[in-house]
Amino acid sequence: MNIRFAFSRKILAASLAVAAVGALALPALSATPAETVKLRQETMKQLGGHMKAIKSFAMEGQGSAEDVAKRAGEIGEIAARIPSLFPEGTGMDEVLDPKNGAKPEIWLDWDNFLKARASLEAQSRALAAAAGGGDQAAIRAAFQNLGKNGCGNCHKPYRIKLEK
């Protein structure tokens, strides 16, 4: 009887987890392509804001290692949501307003796009760990690695920089 109850609890927990993940993806699925692009752009601006603040500490000593750790954690959370921000039909050739730099290669090379996303998440965790140690040189190295192998792994193959 206890085994059956424990098994039922595991099934319930797994079902709730699947429902929660589905609920997080639902807004992007129900949005129009233009709304999804706008949300994606806002999210990427948040990432840029985190990177700018982290850079201030890593390169100039402004701020705190605790803030770096917090922002690195937020980058990791955003990285986990990236696939939902890039549904098919939201590439630069498919959505004219607002402009976006999402190349069609994202959807043609989806598996590698997901690997690049995973790298961003892993590099953000490494930066958070370095920030936990408080050593500015280690934070700087982890920050540079995040830029090159986290952000860069997506931006180089999958993004066209748009002129303002």
N, C-alpha and C positions, 0 to 999 in steps of 0.2 A: 504494500500500500504506500509506504513512504517513497519507494522508487518511482511509482506512478505519479505521485504528487510532485516530486522533484523534476521529473521529465516534463510534466505539464507546465511547471514554472519556467523551465528553459524554453519551451515552445512559446509561451506567452511573452517572455522577455525578447526572444528573437523576433516575434511578430511586431512588438512595439518598436523595436529598433528599425525594422524595415519600414514601418509606417512613418517614423520620424524622419528618416532619410528621404522618403518620398515626399513628405510635406515640405522639406527644405527645397527640393527641386521644383515643386509645383509652381511657385511664382514665375520662374523663368519659362516653364512650359506653357503657362496660360498667357504670357505677355506677347504682344506683337513683336515682330523682328526689330522694329525701330526702338521699342521700349527696352528690349533685351540689350540692344547695342548701347543705349543710354545707361542702363544699369551697369553694363560691362565697363563703360568708360568711367563712370563714377567710382567703381570698384578699383580700377587701375590707378585712378588719381589717389585713392586712399593708399594703395601700395606705394606710389611715388612719394606721398607725404611721410609714410613710415621710413622709407629709404633715406629721404632728405634729413629727417631728424636723427636717424642712426648715423648717417655720415657726419653730422655735426659733432657727435661724440667721438666716433672712430677717428676722424681726421683732426679735429680741433679741440677735443676734450670738453665740449659744451654738452650739458645734460648729465645724465647718470647711466651707469651700467644697468641699473634696475629698469630705467625707461627703455634701454636697448632691448633687454630681455622681454619686456612686455610687448614692445612693438614687433620683435621677431616672432613672438607667439601669435600676434594678430596677422602677420604675414602668412604664417603657417595655416591659420584658419581660413584666410582668403584663398590660399593655394588649394585647399581641399574643395572649395566651391567652384573653381575655375571651369571644370567641364560643363557645369550647368549654365555658365555664362556664354558658352559657345555652341548653342544648338545649331543644327544645319539650317541654312537659310538666312544666316546673319553675317555672311562674308561681305567684303568690300564691294564685290560685284553684284551682290544681291540686295543690299540696303543702301540706298542713295542718301537718305536723310535720317539721322545724322551721319556725317562721314565717319568712317572707321578704317583702320589699317589692317583688318584681319584678312590675311591671304587665304585663298582657297586651299592651299596646301595643308591647312589645319585639318580639314575634313578628309582630304586625300591621304593623309599620313597620320590618322587619328591615334594610332598606337604610340608613335613617337612623340606626338603632342602630349599624350598622357604621361609618358616617361619624363618629358621636360617639366611638366607640372609637378610630378613626384620629386624631381630634383630640387625644384623651388622649395617644396615643403621640407625636404631633408636638409637643405642648406639653411633654412630658417631655424630649424631645430638646432643645428650646429652653432649658429650664431647665438641663439638663446643660451646654449650651454656655455659658450665662451663668455657671454655677458655675466653668467652666474659666477664665473671666476673673478670678474672685475679687472682683468688685465687688459689695458687699452690696446696693447700691441696684438694680443690674441683676438680681441674684438675686431680690430682693423683688418686682420688677415681673414677672419670669418666673413666680415662684411664684404670685402673685395671678392671673396669666393662666391658669396651669395649673388653679387652683381653679375659676375662672369658666368657662373655655372647654374645659377637659379634663374634670374631674369633673362640673361643672355641666351640661355638654351631655348627660350621661346621667341624672344625678340628677333634674333638673327634669322631663323628660318621662316617664322610665321607672321611677322609684322612688317608693314611698310610704314615708315615715319611720314606723317602727313605734314604738309606745310600749313602754317597758321595764317 
